[in-house]
Amino acid sequence: MRVGHGFDAHRFADGRALILGGVTVAHDRGLDGHSDADVVLHAVIDALLGAAALGDIGALFPSSDRAWEGASSLDLLGRAYEVVRAHGFSVVNIDCTVVAEAPKLAPHVQAMRQAIAAALAVDVPQVSVKATTSDGMGFTGRGEGIAAFANVLLE
């Protein structure tokens, strides 16, 4: 059994879609980043890679590589999991927490769980996604961006 932890944060940007956990969420701004800036999936990717001691998302998909510009993080997640599986590991469970003042994410949690499970070919009960706020504190509280934390258990 191997445990990995991941974290990601992106600031809001005008003119971009907001994609979280592989789901497009209605909001007036998206997140700024080289790919689609999906903080949920980026945190999960880092947790997967960390549990297998295979580095981090930046090593596997560097922002200096134009091949990943605008990439779907669901695709990146699938590719990262292929690397993890090639090293003999499989997902036992994933637990992710998204921190955002807005938009309200509770209505999208089940769709995020389903998207992550489908990308990894695991069952939905193996994937947990929770949404919370930071009660007005810090960059998420000021509405400057969104952060996500993830833990992954591999066997």
DRENZADREN-182661 format. One record per residue: x, y, z of N, C-alpha, C in turn. Coordinates in pm, whole numbers, padded with zeros to 5 digits. Last residue first. Layout:
[[X, Y, Z], [X, Y, Z], [X, Y, Z]]
...
***
This chain:
[[-00230, 00026, -00434], [-00180, -00106, -00393], [-00104, -00167, -00507]]
[[-00274, 00362, -00319], [-00244, 00265, -00423], [-00209, 00133, -00359]]
[[-00467, 00632, -00235], [-00413, 00507, -00183], [-00397, 00412, -00300]]
[[-00438, 00980, -00234], [-00461, 00860, -00312], [-00396, 00742, -00239]]
[[-00571, 01299, -00177], [-00497, 01185, -00124], [-00537, 01062, -00205]]
[[-00564, 01644, -00262], [-00605, 01506, -00292], [-00513, 01408, -00220]]
[[-00694, 01973, -00278], [-00605, 01878, -00211], [-00655, 01738, -00245]]
[[-00717, 02282, -00451], [-00763, 02145, -00428], [-00653, 02064, -00364]]
[[-00841, 02618, -00499], [-00737, 02522, -00461], [-00800, 02385, -00442]]
[[-00901, 02908, -00696], [-00952, 02784, -00638], [-00832, 02694, -00607]]
[[-00908, 03269, -00666], [-00880, 03142, -00730], [-00940, 03026, -00655]]
[[-01002, 03495, -00547], [-00894, 03511, -00644], [-00865, 03382, -00720]]
[[-01185, 03523, -00341], [-01235, 03496, -00476], [-01130, 03512, -00583]]
[[-01097, 03539, -00088], [-01113, 03666, -00157], [-01164, 03648, -00300]]
[[-01072, 03268, -00033], [-01175, 03345, 00035], [-01202, 03480, -00030]]
[[-00844, 03205, -00176], [-00972, 03146, -00216], [-01087, 03225, -00156]]
[[-00653, 03358, -00039], [-00681, 03387, -00180], [-00811, 03323, -00227]]
[[-00790, 03416, 00300], [-00691, 03380, 00200], [-00734, 03406, 00057]]
[[-01134, 03368, 00402], [-00992, 03389, 00433], [-00904, 03349, 00315]]
[[-01401, 03308, 00364], [-01356, 03443, 00333], [-01209, 03469, 00359]]
[[-01415, 03032, 00425], [-01484, 03132, 00508], [-01428, 03272, 00490]]
[[-01324, 02868, 00235], [-01226, 02905, 00338], [-01281, 03020, 00422]]
[[-01545, 02592, 00157], [-01496, 02729, 00141], [-01388, 02752, 00244]]
[[-01560, 02275, -00018], [-01570, 02360, 00100], [-01528, 02501, 00063]]
[[-01646, 01955, -00141], [-01627, 02098, -00167], [-01646, 02175, -00037]]
[[-01507, 01637, -00225], [-01579, 01723, -00131], [-01550, 01867, -00167]]
[[-01509, 01324, -00367], [-01482, 01466, -00391], [-01569, 01545, -00296]]
[[-01382, 00998, -00388], [-01454, 01096, -00306], [-01412, 01236, -00347]]
[[-01393, 00688, -00537], [-01356, 00829, -00556], [-01445, 00918, -00471]]
[[-01494, 00440, -00520], [-01352, 00453, -00489], [-01305, 00598, -00494]]
[[-01756, 00452, -00616], [-01735, 00453, -00470], [-01588, 00460, -00427]]
[[-01705, 00428, -00900], [-01734, 00559, -00840], [-01716, 00558, -00688]]
[[-01433, 00212, -00988], [-01572, 00231, -00950], [-01590, 00366, -00879]]
[[-01208, 00295, -01258], [-01237, 00242, -01125], [-01384, 00268, -01096]]
[[-01090, 00414, -01484], [-01152, 00282, -01495], [-01164, 00215, -01358]]
[[-01009, 00671, -01479], [-00920, 00575, -01417], [-00970, 00431, -01427]]
[[-01219, 00806, -01595], [-01084, 00827, -01649], [-00985, 00724, -01598]]
[[-01431, 00727, -01427], [-01428, 00682, -01566], [-01287, 00695, -01625]]
[[-01363, 00864, -01190], [-01371, 00717, -01191], [-01362, 00663, -01334]]
[[-01387, 01129, -01281], [-01257, 01078, -01233], [-01256, 00926, -01238]]
[[-01661, 01137, -01345], [-01560, 01167, -01447], [-01423, 01111, -01407]]
[[-01783, 01079, -01097], [-01804, 00990, -01212], [-01697, 01011, -01319]]
[[-01701, 01298, -00945], [-01666, 01162, -00902], [-01676, 01066, -01020]]
[[-01826, 01502, -01091], [-01680, 01498, -01080], [-01634, 01358, -01041]]
[[-02095, 01440, -01046], [-02042, 01435, -01184], [-01890, 01430, -01183]]
[[-02104, 01487, -00770], [-02129, 01352, -00822], [-02076, 01338, -00964]]
[[-02048, 01769, -00756], [-01961, 01669, -00694], [-01982, 01530, -00753]]
[[-02216, 01968, -00836], [-02129, 01909, -00937], [-02043, 01793, -00885]]
[[-02350, 02084, -00623], [-02430, 02022, -00729], [-02347, 01948, -00834]]
[[-02125, 02189, -00471], [-02198, 02068, -00427], [-02283, 02006, -00538]]
[[-02017, 02432, -00548], [-01974, 02311, -00617], [-02051, 02185, -00579]]
[[-02080, 02762, -00619], [-02117, 02651, -00533], [-02091, 02521, -00609]]
[[-01786, 02923, -00763], [-01929, 02896, -00751], [-01955, 02784, -00650]]
[[-01676, 03057, -00455], [-01776, 03053, -00561], [-01710, 02993, -00684]]
[[-01479, 02978, -00279], [-01592, 03056, -00228], [-01708, 03052, -00327]]
[[-01324, 02662, -00260], [-01368, 02774, -00344], [-01482, 02847, -00276]]
[[-01143, 02378, -00258], [-01167, 02497, -00176], [-01199, 02613, -00268]]
[[-01199, 02033, -00265], [-01187, 02155, -00345], [-01224, 02272, -00256]]
[[-01048, 01731, -00186], [-01122, 01845, -00133], [-01093, 01966, -00219]]
[[-01056, 01380, -00244], [-01017, 01513, -00289], [-01107, 01618, -00225]]
[[-00938, 01059, -00239], [-01017, 01155, -00162], [-00966, 01294, -00196]]
[[-00946, 00739, -00378], [-00904, 00878, -00394], [-00996, 00963, -00309]]
[[-00832, 00396, -00348], [-00930, 00504, -00336], [-00863, 00639, -00350]]
[[-00671, 00222, -00500], [-00764, 00168, -00401], [-00873, 00272, -00378]]
[[-00527, 00196, -00818], [-00596, 00281, -00722], [-00684, 00198, -00630]]
[[-00221, 00008, -00857], [-00359, 00039, -00894], [-00426, 00118, -00782]]
[[00111, -00051, -00988], [00018, -00001, -00888], [-00122, 00018, -00945]]
[[00317, -00112, -01168], [00258, -00218, -01088], [00157, -00174, -00983]]
[[00404, 00073, -01343], [00494, 00045, -01231], [00430, -00052, -01130]]
[[00191, 00103, -01505], [00309, 00038, -01563], [00412, 00005, -01456]]
[[00029, 00258, -01341], [-00004, 00116, -01359], [00114, 00039, -01417]]
[[00158, 00506, -01377], [00149, 00445, -01244], [00121, 00296, -01255]]
[[00113, 00544, -01651], [00250, 00538, -01599], [00252, 00468, -01463]]
[[-00166, 00557, -01652], [-00097, 00454, -01731], [00046, 00435, -01681]]
[[-00205, 00786, -01502], [-00240, 00658, -01443], [-00179, 00542, -01521]]
[[-00124, 00980, -01684], [-00049, 00963, -01560], [-00078, 00828, -01497]]
[[-00328, 00948, -01877], [-00187, 00922, -01913], [-00102, 00899, -01788]]
[[-00553, 01025, -01727], [-00544, 00892, -01786], [-00402, 00853, -01820]]
[[-00480, 01292, -01670], [-00503, 01196, -01562], [-00490, 01053, -01614]]
[[-00474, 01403, -01927], [-00351, 01398, -01848], [-00363, 01296, -01735]]
[[-00748, 01381, -01988], [-00649, 01309, -02068], [-00518, 01295, -01991]]
[[-00844, 01554, -01795], [-00890, 01415, -01793], [-00794, 01329, -01874]]
[[-00734, 01792, -01875], [-00675, 01727, -01759], [-00727, 01586, -01741]]
[[-00670, 01866, -02206], [-00772, 01821, -02112], [-00704, 01750, -01996]]
[[-00444, 02133, -02290], [-00478, 01991, -02280], [-00591, 01968, -02180]]
[[-00339, 02383, -02330], [-00483, 02366, -02349], [-00530, 02222, -02335]]
[[-00032, 02240, -02393], [-00104, 02367, -02389], [-00252, 02343, -02422]]
[[00120, 02018, -02427], [00021, 02013, -02320], [-00060, 02142, -02309]]
[[00298, 02081, -02625], [00207, 01968, -02649], [00095, 01964, -02546]]
[[00476, 02267, -02537], [00354, 02317, -02601], [00253, 02205, -02630]]
[[00638, 02252, -02242], [00608, 02170, -02360], [00474, 02212, -02418]]
[[00649, 02393, -02012], [00737, 02438, -02119], [00713, 02362, -02250]]
[[00502, 02255, -01833], [00436, 02368, -01897], [00524, 02428, -02007]]
[[00538, 01898, -01852], [00593, 02031, -01824], [00522, 02142, -01900]]
[[00427, 01637, -01738], [00364, 01725, -01837], [00413, 01869, -01819]]
[[00604, 01524, -01553], [00544, 01440, -01657], [00487, 01523, -01771]]
[[00678, 01738, -01391], [00782, 01654, -01451], [00727, 01573, -01568]]
[[00434, 01839, -01307], [00524, 01923, -01386], [00636, 01846, -01452]]
[[00329, 01633, -01150], [00266, 01666, -01278], [00357, 01749, -01367]]
[[00611, 01450, -01014], [00490, 01529, -01006], [00440, 01565, -01146]]
[[00750, 01132, -00915], [00761, 01275, -00942], [00629, 01346, -00929]]
[[00688, 00875, -00840], [00719, 00901, -00981], [00723, 01049, -01014]]
[[00593, 00732, -00616], [00727, 00792, -00616], [00777, 00817, -00758]]
[[00331, 00665, -00604], [00418, 00570, -00674], [00564, 00618, -00680]]
[[00232, 00886, -00476], [00218, 00755, -00411], [00310, 00652, -00474]]
[[00285, 01084, -00670], [00356, 01083, -00542], [00349, 00949, -00473]]
[[00103, 01022, -00870], [00246, 01014, -00898], [00327, 01008, -00769]]
[[-00137, 01069, -00726], [-00108, 00940, -00791], [00041, 00922, -00810]]
[[-00104, 01339, -00653], [-00118, 01236, -00549], [-00088, 01098, -00605]]
[[-00096, 01463, -00904], [00021, 01471, -00815], [00015, 01366, -00705]]
[[-00356, 01397, -00990], [-00240, 01349, -01064], [-00116, 01353, -00975]]
[[-00508, 01540, -00801], [-00518, 01394, -00807], [-00397, 01336, -00879]]
[[-00438, 01802, -00869], [-00407, 01752, -00735], [-00411, 01599, -00733]]
[[-00542, 01807, -01128], [-00399, 01827, -01108], [-00356, 01777, -00970]]
[[-00814, 01776, -01080], [-00742, 01668, -01145], [-00592, 01683, -01131]]
[[-00859, 02026, -00949], [-00897, 01898, -00888], [-00815, 01785, -00948]]
[[-00780, 02225, -01128], [-00705, 02205, -01003], [-00737, 02072, -00936]]
[[-00747, 02249, -01449], [-00838, 02177, -01360], [-00763, 02141, -01231]]
[[-00632, 02385, -01667], [-00619, 02438, -01530], [-00715, 02375, -01430]]
[[-00602, 02292, -01919], [-00734, 02348, -01886], [-00742, 02397, -01742]]
[[-00265, 02406, -01921], [-00364, 02313, -01973], [-00502, 02375, -01950]]
[[-00165, 02641, -01804], [-00112, 02595, -01932], [-00209, 02498, -02000]]
[[-00407, 02870, -01658], [-00309, 02763, -01656], [-00270, 02721, -01796]]
[[-00670, 03008, -01472], [-00555, 03034, -01557], [-00455, 02919, -01545]]
[[-01013, 02916, -01480], [-00885, 02920, -01411], [-00771, 02934, -01511]]
[[-01291, 03129, -01562], [-01227, 02999, -01549], [-01098, 03015, -01471]]
[[-01584, 03316, -01471], [-01442, 03305, -01501], [-01397, 03160, -01490]]
[[-01851, 03285, -01414], [-01812, 03398, -01499], [-01665, 03398, -01537]]
[[-01967, 02947, -01454], [-01911, 03054, -01373], [-01865, 03165, -01466]]
[[-02057, 02612, -01462], [-02097, 02747, -01501], [-02042, 02850, -01402]]
[[-01812, 02374, -01518], [-01898, 02435, -01417], [-01930, 02577, -01460]]
[[-01734, 02075, -01665], [-01746, 02219, -01691], [-01852, 02275, -01597]]
[[-01532, 01833, -01511], [-01668, 01880, -01537], [-01665, 02030, -01562]]
[[-01293, 01741, -01416], [-01334, 01697, -01548], [-01471, 01744, -01591]]
[[-01259, 01877, -01179], [-01288, 01735, -01173], [-01337, 01678, -01305]]
[[-01358, 02165, -01343], [-01317, 02109, -01214], [-01355, 01961, -01210]]
[[-01329, 02440, -01540], [-01335, 02294, -01544], [-01277, 02242, -01414]]
[[-01456, 02721, -01673], [-01417, 02665, -01544], [-01439, 02514, -01549]]
[[-01321, 02871, -01968], [-01422, 02786, -01904], [-01367, 02738, -01770]]
[[-01210, 03211, -01993], [-01183, 03067, -01990], [-01299, 02994, -01925]]
[[-01240, 03485, -01965], [-01238, 03427, -02098], [-01203, 03280, -02104]]
[[-01030, 03564, -01683], [-01144, 03592, -01771], [-01127, 03516, -01903]]
[[-00923, 03354, -01424], [-00890, 03429, -01545], [-01017, 03448, -01627]]
[[-00813, 03278, -01089], [-00917, 03296, -01189], [-00865, 03378, -01305]]
[[-00525, 03075, -01015], [-00603, 03199, -01005], [-00708, 03202, -01114]]
[[-00497, 02752, -00870], [-00488, 02840, -00986], [-00572, 02964, -00959]]
[[-00336, 02485, -00705], [-00413, 02609, -00695], [-00391, 02689, -00822]]
[[-00301, 02160, -00563], [-00288, 02253, -00674], [-00375, 02374, -00647]]
[[-00159, 01866, -00423], [-00216, 01999, -00403], [-00201, 02077, -00533]]
[[-00158, 01528, -00299], [-00141, 01627, -00404], [-00211, 01757, -00369]]
[[-00007, 01238, -00168], [-00081, 01361, -00142], [-00054, 01458, -00255]]
[[-00030, 00881, -00144], [00023, 01002, -00205], [-00068, 01120, -00174]]
[[00063, 00567, -00013], [-00023, 00686, -00001], [00047, 00803, -00069]]
[[00053, 00222, -00081], [00129, 00347, -00093], [00030, 00463, -00089]]
[[00086, -00118, 00000], [00000, 00000, 00000], [00089, 00123, 00000]]
***
